[in-house]
């Protein structure tokens, strides 16, 4: 699809809706959408649209996860007891800290918060504040990659893929 042909307000709405879909799915990376936002809107506006989209996506998925958890889990079960008992400032800092860690999947953070006694407004604030530094770093990386020649981009992708394969093998205990 030719994204740059869309009227700006429509592109922003579609971007936010796609962020919600990505957040609810819980396993899809949003980096590609951030890259598209930065490429088409520029660094500042692209980051702002990404932050709004990720914040809305986190809130929607928190609500949906919490409703699903109430339906499918027992409130007296032993699984996730610590998460269910977390509340107030402890839960707030837990979400903030996990959002600041670059390799913690967003879906896992949202699911963990949905298990806690954390309120929706508290989750929304902690989640959004924690996402800002991560999105800035992501947008800076995307901007740098966009201005690198195609050959170097492919080399970078290959290098990341090789590092990932080596890392996975080492974690699984395979000998190389």
Helices and strands as residue ranges (DSSP letters): G 3-5, H 8-25, H 31-41, H 43-72, H 81-85, H 88-100, H 106-115, H 120-146, H 150-172
